[in-house]
């Protein structure tokens, strides 16, 4: 029995890469899209909770959305379920979860006390996240990619930006009551994070295939990861605040490392021979 809904064609109606078109498709092709939809639901729910003054849950939902949005592509590649449809869904989810949701949660929590200045800061961040993601999508279409593209991001990646921009909220949860001066300072900080997103700052990604870990350091690193997760569960806001500050402190070192290896940044980011090339988020 036919339904009134169009058939699900992950790579478009003319795609024959997966063989003959059948009435059924493998369930694994849908799993990444389900995760993306759940990420959007989490981000939008975080906005609702913020308007209901349930700020801790709101931030938790935004961070959950960022986590789900960060793993859907990896799961798609693991299941060999990548598709054009999934890529488009992921792009739409990114702007909600890394741009709109953090900006609105931050605005409702503290930036509204700066009035128009706070709203302008929230707008700038949301638009910067959209520009960052659009630039990534355009650059990803380049056929020729630099050999070091997996080693560095171009500008702070959107998921990290969402984590960083919520720092004033983490600090607020630690006891610093929102006030007009604090809102102004948070607005300036928000704009600064927005500029980091759209900047051409080389940011170390940690994805380099050449990265190696000494055998005698594997177990200590595993223990440090366990320690970090344990502190995140027990001292959530303190750990997130320290993480955000620590990430910001590493940015100059990443840029310095890039400059030592590859020299100055090229002048024209649209140049097809640009050294700054696509990165994966």
N, C-alpha and C positions, 0 to 999 in steps of 0.2 A: 504494500500500500504506500503510495507516494504521499509525502508530507508537503505542506506549503513552504517549507524552508529550502533555500538553495543548498546544493551539495557542498560538503567541505572539501575544498581543493587547496591544500597547503601551499602549493607552488604555482597556482594559477590554472586556468582552464586549459591552457595549451601545453602544460608540462607533461611530458611522457617519460621523465627520468625514472619513475618508479614502476615502469611497466604498464600493463593494461589497467584501465580504470575499472575498479570493482565497486560494488555497492557498499562494501565494508572496507574499513581501513584499520590497520593495527592500532591498538589502544595506546601504544608507546608514542604515537605521533601526537596524541592529544595531551599527554601528561605535562609537557613543558608549558603549553598554553593554559592549562588549568592552574599551574603555579603562578603564571603571569597574572591571571585574573584574580587569584587570591591576593597577590601583592597589591593590585589596584584597590581591592576591597579593604585591605589593611590600611593603606594610605588614606583613603577617603574616610574610613572609620576614625582614624586618628584626628582628622579635621573635625569631625562631629564631636568627639570627646573633648577636644580643646574648647569648642564653643559651649560645652556643658561644664567647663571648669574642672574637668577630670584630667589634669595635665600630665600626671605620671603615666596613666594609661595611654594618653594621647601620644606621648613621646615613645612609649613602648611599641605602640602600633606603627608609628612611622619608622622606627628602627627595624621592626619585623618586616615591614614592606620593603625596606632597603635590602634586607638580607634575602628575602624571597626573590626580589628583582635581580639580585646579584648571582643567584644560583640557577635561575631558569635556563639561561643560555648554556651553562656548563652541563646541566642535566640533558639538555637537548643534544649536545654534542656527544655526551656519553651514551645516550640511547640511539644515536644516529637518527634523530628526529628533527633536525634543523629544517626550516622552511621559510619561504618568503612571508607567509602569513604570520608565523611566529616572530619574525624580525620586526614586522610592522607593529604587532601587538606589544612587543618589548619596548619599542621606541615610545609608544603612547604611555606605557606604564612608567617609563623613566621620568618623563616630564611631570607626571603626577607625584611620584614617590620621592624624587630627588629635588624637585623644584617647588611645586605648588604646596604640597603637604607640609614640608618643613617651614616654608615661609609663613603660612597661615598659623601654624601652631606657635611659632615664635612671635608673630604679631599679636595674637590673642593673649599670650602669656605676659609679654613685656613691652613690645614695640608700640602698642596702642597708646601707651602713656606719653610717647613722644609725638602723638597726634599725626599730623600730615607727614612729618619727617620720618616717623616710624613706618608709615604705610609706603612711602617712596622707597625706603630701604628694602622692605619686603618685596615690592615690585621689581626693584633692580635685581635682587637675588633670584627671583623666579625666572625673570627674563634671561639672566646670565646662565642659569642652568639649562634653559631651552636652547640658547645659542651654543653652549658647550656640547650638548647632545647632537644638535644639528651639524656642528663642525665635525664631530666624530663620525656621523653617518656619511657625510660627504667624503671625508678623507678615507674612510674604509673602502670606498669604491675604486680607489686607485689600484691599478694593476701592479705597478712597481712600488715595492715597499722597501724601506731601508732595513739593513740587516739587524739593526739594534732596536727595531720598533717594539719588540717584546720587553725591552729593558727599561724604557721610559714612557711615561705619559706626557702629553702636551698640555700643560696646565693641570690644576688639581682635578682629578676625576670626579664626576658628579656624585657617586656614592659617598666618597670621602667628604665632599662639600656638604652633603646633607648632615653628616655626622658632626662636622666642624661648626656649621652655622647654628646648631642647637646648643653650643657651649653656654651662652647666657642662661638658657633654661636649666642646664645641669647645675650651674652655680646658684641659680635661684632656688633649686631644690635643696641645696646645701645650707640654706638659711639666709641668703642675701635677698631681702625683700625687694620686689620690683618698685622702683620709684622713677620720677621724671628724669633725674640725672643718669640713673642706671639705664633707662630706656634710650636716652640719647647716645650713651656709650655703646650700648648694644646695637643701635642703628648704624653707627660708624663701623663697628666690627662686622656687621652683616654686609655692608657695602664692600669692605675689604675682602671678605670671602668671595663675594661675587666677582671681583676683579681677578682673584686668583683662579677662578674657574675659567674665565675667558682669556687668561694670559697665555703667553707662550713659554712659561716657566717649565723647564724639564723636571719632571717628578719621577723619581725612581719607582718602578712598578713591582720589583721583586719577582718578575716572571721570566727572567732571563734563563734560557736553556743552559747557559754556561755556568750558572750558579751551582756551587757545590758546598756541601757541609762536611766537615771532618767527622770521621766515624766516632771519635771520642767525645764529640759534642752533641750527638744525636739525642742521647738520653737526657742530658741536662736541658736541652731545648724543649723536649717533650714535657719535662717537669715544669718548665717555665710557662708553657702553654696551659697546663693544668692549673698552675697558680693563678694565671691571668683570668681564666674562666671562673675559678673559685672566688676570686676577689670581685669579679663582675657580678656574680650572683649575690654575694654578701654585701658589697659596698658599691652598688650599681652606679650611682651618680658621681661618687668620688673617682671611680675607675674610668668612667667615660670622660670626665673632665680632664684627668691626667692624660688619657689617651689622645684627646683632642689637642691639648697643649704640646704633648710630645710629638705628634704628627707635624704640627706647625714648626717645631724646632728642627725637624729633619729636612725641611724643604731647602734651606740654603746649602746643606751638604749634598743633596741630590743634584742641585743646579751646578755646584762647583765640580762635582764628579763628571757631569756631562761636559762641562766646558773644558776640563782637562783632556778629555778623550776626543772631542769633536770640534772644539774651538767656539767661536762666536755664533750666535743664532743668525740664520739667514734673514735678510731684510723683508722678503715678500712671502708671506705664508701661503699665497695662492700659487706660487711657482711650482710647477710639477717636479722640478729638481730640488725642491725644498728638503733640507735635511730632516726637518720635523715631519715625521710621517705617522700614519695611522697607529692607533694603539687600541688595545682591547680593554674594555672596562668590565 
